Amino acid sequence: KQWYQRRVRDISEVINHEVKELGGQLLVCTVSYINTSGEKLMFRKYFKFQVLKPLDVRTKFFTTQDDEIFLEAQITNTTPHALHMQKVVLAPSPLYTATDLNFLGNGESIFGESDYINPDDTWQYLYKLTPKMTQDEKSNVKGVSSVGKLDIMWLSNFGEKGRLQSSQLQRLIQPQGELVVTVQSIPHFISSNEQFQVVLRLRNTTDRKYNLHLTLRQLPDSGLVWVGDIKKVVGEVPPCSFLDINLDILPVKSGVWDLGEIGIENLVTSKRFDYPSVGQILVGLT
């Protein structure tokens, strides 16, 4: 940058630079000038300083039985002053869509009217992630999946802007089994002695055809009773496909009950699959 100095006076200039690394930093300031004799001169000064971490960010992933994925981000102010939090957003990767769960139904922040996080305070942010992949595509994904990045912006107590962008957050994907059983439809609440129906989905994640035989097992002291045949031939399930089956259940006791154990045999290979619990239901008094 060029300045023209005609008399003795100070020149002040604010230069901004984004620091991306923590720890010791070295600022090199070089000044070139021309004196009254037309001679080109130069001097250089060095400034050492430390860059400390203003925020501590920790993340956790939670996956429900329905394959819903939640990301919890815990942000701690590690500075000695309060920080004005301007923005904390999750920029999802192309594999996911993100839902911000940090606002109430009327649009207000769950943290209230104040956007200031005090020293050593920790705020928790929650996001819901929905995979864009189909069930067949998810069954072929193994290892680690990139979820997205956290983008955080704040103002210091002197009004200085700060920004922190995390690296790609990665989630370990647990490999699915050959045969995945999920509940597609079940009442949220049912009265005692009122028969209801459950829809189970049997998904074949392999590249081979399955011919399935189903066995329903009653749990000891259970408040639910299977209605109809407890052994039945389900039929063929093509590769990377699924089949929905309807099961009838009669509740005889109030309480929260597991649906029961399910055993499935592939008649092609005689391989057995056991599922101790596929879901629960709340049974109320009649």
Phi, psi and omega in degrees: 000142184252138173230150177247117185247115182257342180212173183288115176195166180270149174241123180246136180213134177259122181243127181258141177212133181278121178267123185253355182233144178273167177100199182292135180233152179233120177258123180254119180248118181246128180240123175248140182207166178239124181279182184295342179271001180084010181275134179274124181232167183202144169219161186223141177230150183243137179231121177260139178206162180254137174254114181262158181283115181284329182230143172252122185243124176235142183233149176222145176249141176230135178237125181276173178295336180270014178069021172279136185247130178236139176247123175254126177246121178257117183246122182246132176280111182262006178270166178278003183232158176291146179241140177269109182281115181269322185202133170224104183231155175253116176268103187288156174285169180298347182276348187224158164246146185243140175243123180280118182257022184259018179228145178282175181298332179272007178091356180282149179290145177291348179270003178087197184283334183276132177256015183262126175258122185284162178304136178069003175280151178237127175252141180250127178246144184231135179226144175255132182248132179241118179295141175276348182286151172285168180299322179294320178293321179296325182292340180265355181272129180228158175086232188249138179240133177281126185264320182154192182234146171271132178243116186238130178231142181208170174240138177282179181292344175260009179083009179284138182279140176229146179215138178226124177240122183287165170287175180299122176285132185240141182240132178280123181267121178285130180296139178278154177284177181295321182235116183254127180248123178228153177272120180269329183208129177202140178295148176286330182210142179217150178271154179299143180066019176248107184296141178222171184238141177241138177252117178255143176249124177256113185250123175270111184266002183265179177260021181238151179284138177247142171240111196253144173237130188251138175233125179260130182243135180278132176281145179299137178058025181283152176268010181237143180232129175293140179250129180099195182292132178271352173233129182206150175274120181281317181114193185275141173236113183297165178300140178052043181221183182216165178220131178264137177232147179256131179235137180258137182226142177245118176277133182242352179221148176281156180133185176259122187233142168289147182295331181126172181274145180233129175246136180230135178240134174274109184292344180286318184246356184063019178277138183252147176231130180242136180233100184297328181205126179249352180172172180227162177213148178264123180250124179261174179289151180292000000 
